């Protein structure tokens, strides 16, 4: 049974601010209340508010302007709230950040150590995922199968073990990503497939640096497609 994670005060403030931004209580280009006002509103200390704002800046949602305060730079895709509870959004964000680091490294090692059997499994997993895309299905299992095949090709058991231990958390993010992709223009699906192909090509060609870069790009892009929405001109 998975353990319930109790959100920190900074997590709670982050989620509440994100809710207000999604609901356009704080629309794009608007100035957020001061740290002091937010601390009073949320009944927390200013360092807690500062930590939440720092995370929103890291996520590209707010921007600090020297001597002027914090402004809403963009809003996440509003469809997010139809697929996951708002209190889960920050966990999805953090899971993607973790995956960028771990899966980038596993792809690099896969490029160094893959054998013919690994390549055959990755190709089969990609074909299964591509089929689900053409059928406009979610394909969460197919996506996870491909990423797990890459991790196993690293010949380092810790990489697949980590992904397997996070199966539930990763599945939430993949389901959200695929759900939003299915609502978007058809070109978005081809873009995602192309990102996966680029990773597999680098692994097949034995190019660890390229494999790492393309995997990091893919997972970062998946995160950004969900969380970077409306942007100021």
Buried (B, 14 or more C-beta within 10 A) or exposed (E): EEEEEEBEBBBBBBBBBBBBBBEEEBEBEEEBBEBEEBBEEBEBEEEBBBBBBBBBBEBBBBBBEEEEBBBBBBBBBEBBBEBBEBBBBBBBBBBBBBBBEBBBBBBBBBBBBBEEEBBEBBBEBBEBBBEBBEEEBBBBBBBBBBBBBBBBBBBBEEBBEBBEEBEEBBBBBBBBBBBBBBEEEEEBBEBBBEBBEBBBEBBBEEBBEBBBBBBBBBBBBBBEBBBBBBEEE
